[in-house]
Amino acid sequence: MTKQEMHAQYGPKLAGALPGPKAKAAVEADTRLISPSYTRSYPLVARRGRGVRVEDVDGNEFLDFAAGIAVVSTGHCHPEVVAAIQKQAAELIHISGTDFYDEHLTDLASRLSAVAPMPGPHRFFYGNSGAEAIECALKLARYHTGRQQIISFFGAFHGRTMGALSLTGSKPQQKRRFSPLVPGVTHIRYPYAYRGCSGGPQEEEAFSMGCARFIEEKLFKTVLPPEEVAAIFIEPIQGEGGYVVAPNNFLRELRAICSRHGILLVVDEVQSGAGRTGKWWAIEHSGVEPDMVCMAKGIASGMPLGICMSRAEIMDWVPGSHASTFGGNPISIAAALATIDIIEREAMANASHLGGLMLERLEGWKQNHPLVGDVRGRGLMIGIELVKDKATREPVTALRNRVETLAFERGLMVLGCGETSLRLCPPLIVNEQEATVALDILEEALTLAENEYAHAGELTVTTA
């Protein structure tokens, strides 16, 4: 199959200039009626989705490599997920596990316990979102340990509710004018090697170990008594922070520190979990066993569901301590059970295989494109960091945003993350042809952006 034939069969299908007339009208209505706090990168107004494709209100068909922020893990409207939702909706829509027993809760708990990254037995709390899973873990950590202090990381994103927001260290706008936040949170440096050191693997390993050892060598000796720390919250791969992969040695040292001091290790797998990295949980790549796992997004293929999983002995609070009216909704759980079937049968293996192929091609972009400073990721959670100058690694947010726009205009949906990176997080059922076409489009958008900035004298071309 020629490149032209592949693009014709697997690529986007655009009916006209973007945005079309119906999309323009929808954006105008949104401006009048919807909270302006939402961030929109480009005027995509979705009407329907199937697999890796989204059709907008004007009939334009896009390749979706954003997946609703890594949510539609099995693709848009997977037939098995849709059938599970329809069947459950005809039987029981809501009962509230807060006040009544529901077998759906234990059915899903049993499936998740079987793939947990730490030994059982386990217990589960159901909410509706990633932020709610984090709120549960925060409250539970304090309740179980009797301690108040929490350690989190710069660059972290754990949610926007007040507890989760207090752990977040991503962007100042997320916290601006919302103080006072929940007290007792200390942020430290995440092992972001591209922004922390400029040497090879040995220097990166030393840097990441230094980030971990800072906790005992400085924090615990100066401002934070270790016996008052309830938990350390960590994203094995920072999402909003730039798709930054925590090195295995860092995660192992973090586990050792927690074990030495009776501190709970809580992993936020909201974006990185549910098979996205080629394993059920990103933490599994390191061999580290956490005490709690927070999950949401891809676990139910787009239905609202957030879950906190813990070692059973940790979830020891008494009735009335924490609850959720809608958490563990029967329809969401039906979607999650169908999602697990698909992930186990095919999607997780596809993420591992296809993610490896994509990363292999993208590695070449660091040599061939003056904008591309770093490429990183696991499975189908891939970050591309763009820089103005490879020698200084100067961030170039406006240029990153321009690449997003150019990709959208060519029928590819991607999103930014961090200060200056692009994220690729397509549905886990994407095929090799769709991935090839998507990278072709993205490379075209990169080249156009590079030419624009070079023409304007804004781009420094180096090979460092």
Disulfide bonds with the S-S distance in Angstrom:
none
